[in-house]
Amino acid sequence: MNKAMESMLDTYLFETNSLLEQLDEIMIEAEKNDTFSENDVNSIFRIMHTIKGSSAMMEFTPIATIAHRIEDLFFFIRENGMDSVKEEYRPDLFNMMFESTDALRLGVEKVEQDEPLDIGVEKQIEGINSLLNRIS
């Protein structure tokens, strides 16, 4: 890998890890409150948009795919408000977000360790799509 690519990879890893840390903080606070505030929803949307774009640029398709679907989910919530997520679906939303964050983190760890990015995203994407279908 040439120096320019190494620099881009270092920047990607730093930025993505920082965004995942921000996401963890949002998730912990939101779980305490049993809801996502409007600010939380906007922040998660922006975080996922950034992770999606930079992962796609780096050709880390599994990471970009998960981030894209979460971005779509939070776009819906942003447009329709948290009231659009019925109480009965909120635990599913939190569980899905924690699972998705774990999947994103696993992908980033594989990139950091120069391992094949073979995280299976199908189940994760299916879960996100199912939740989005239920709340919409």
C-alpha positions in Angstrom: 0.0 0.0 0.0 1.4 3.4 -0.9 1.7 6.3 1.5 -1.4 8.1 0.2 -3.5 5.0 0.7 -2.1 4.4 4.1 -2.9 8.0 5.0 -6.4 7.7 3.7 -6.9 4.4 5.6 -5.5 6.0 8.8 -7.9 8.9 8.4 -10.8 6.6 7.7 -10.1 4.5 10.8 -9.7 7.5 13.1 -12.9 9.1 11.8 -15.0 6.0 11.9 -13.8 4.9 15.3 -14.5 8.5 16.6 -18.0 8.4 15.1 -18.7 4.9 16.6 -17.7 6.3 20.0 -20.1 9.2 19.6 -22.8 6.7 18.6 -22.1 4.7 21.8 -22.6 7.8 23.9 -25.8 8.6 22.1 -27.1 5.0 22.5 -26.3 4.8 26.2 -28.1 8.1 26.9 -31.0 7.2 24.7 -31.4 3.8 26.4 -31.6 5.5 29.8 -34.3 7.8 28.4 -36.0 4.9 26.6 -36.2 7.1 23.4 -34.1 9.0 20.9 -34.4 12.7 21.1 -34.7 14.8 17.9 -31.0 15.7 18.3 -30.1 12.0 18.7 -32.0 11.1 15.6 -30.3 13.8 13.6 -26.9 12.9 15.0 -27.3 9.2 14.2 -28.4 10.1 10.7 -25.3 12.2 10.2 -23.0 9.6 11.7 -24.4 6.9 9.4 -24.3 9.2 6.4 -20.6 9.9 7.0 -19.7 6.2 7.7 -21.6 5.1 4.6 -19.8 7.6 2.4 -16.3 7.1 3.6 -16.7 3.3 3.7 -18.0 3.3 0.2 -15.1 5.4 -0.9 -12.7 3.0 0.7 -14.7 0.1 -0.9 -15.6 -1.4 2.5 -19.0 -2.5 1.1 -20.3 -4.5 4.1 -19.7 -1.5 6.4 -21.2 0.9 3.9 -24.3 -1.3 3.4 -25.1 -1.5 7.1 -24.6 2.2 7.6 -26.8 3.0 4.6 -29.7 1.0 5.9 -29.4 2.6 9.3 -29.3 6.0 7.6 -32.5 5.1 5.8 -34.2 4.0 9.0 -33.2 7.2 10.8 -34.2 9.3 7.8 -37.7 7.9 8.2 -37.7 8.6 11.9 -36.3 12.1 11.3 -39.0 12.9 8.8 -41.8 11.3 10.9 -40.6 11.8 14.5 -40.0 9.3 17.2 -43.8 9.1 17.7 -43.9 7.1 14.5 -42.1 4.3 16.3 -44.7 2.6 18.5 -43.7 1.8 22.0 -43.9 -1.9 21.2 -41.1 -1.5 18.6 -38.8 0.6 20.6 -37.0 -2.3 22.2 -36.5 -3.7 18.7 -35.0 -0.4 17.6 -32.6 -0.3 20.5 -31.6 -4.0 20.0 -31.1 -3.5 16.3 -29.0 -0.4 16.9 -26.7 -2.2 19.4 -26.4 -5.1 17.0 -25.6 -2.9 14.1 -23.0 -0.9 16.0 -21.4 -4.2 17.0 -21.4 -5.3 13.3 -19.9 -1.9 12.2 -17.2 -2.2 14.9 -16.4 -5.8 13.9 -16.0 -4.6 10.3 -13.7 -1.7 11.4 -11.6 -4.1 13.5 -11.2 -6.4 10.5 -10.0 -3.5 8.4 -7.6 -2.5 11.2 -6.1 -6.0 11.4 -5.9 -6.2 7.6 -8.3 -9.2 7.6 -10.8 -10.0 4.9 -14.0 -7.9 5.4 -16.2 -11.0 5.4 -18.7 -10.0 8.0 -22.1 -11.4 7.0 -24.5 -8.4 6.7 -27.5 -10.2 5.3 -29.1 -11.0 8.6 -28.4 -7.4 9.9 -29.8 -5.8 6.8 -32.9 -8.1 7.0 -33.5 -7.0 10.6 -33.2 -3.3 9.7 -35.5 -3.7 6.7 -38.0 -5.6 8.8 -38.0 -3.0 11.5 -38.4 -0.2 8.9 -41.3 -2.0 7.3 -43.0 -2.4 10.7 -42.7 1.2 11.7 -43.6 2.6 8.3 
